[in-house]
Amino acid sequence: MESKFNKLNIDGTEYLTEIPEGSLKAFKGMPDLSEVRAFIPGSIVDILASEGDTVKPGDVLLLLEAMKMHNEICPGISGIVSKIHVSKGDTVKKDQLLMEISRF
């Protein structure tokens, strides 16, 4: 199986990685961690962050109810909440944009 070398940039540091050719076909790209998206369809139960708040991974931004469970939605990066796209009570689809985080 043929491999290709690709540059991977993580927080400004570049890494040279080897990815098998077969894996590239299934690769959809790295998620944009500045975008907080719903991982499952559901309803917004509560919004715990406001635009302008400073957040970090592990902070709970909002609660998403899906399948009778409350799911804590947290950011993947540290930054400032720049835009909230949902309101309490909204029904959301899988992968719907919920919030945007601006990096420091």
Secondary structure, 3 states (H helix, E strand, C coil): CCEEEEEEEECCEEEEEEEEHHHHHHCCCCCCCCEEECCCCEEEEEECCCCCCEECCCCCCEEEEECCEEEEECCCCCEEEEEECCCCCCEECCCCEEEEEECC
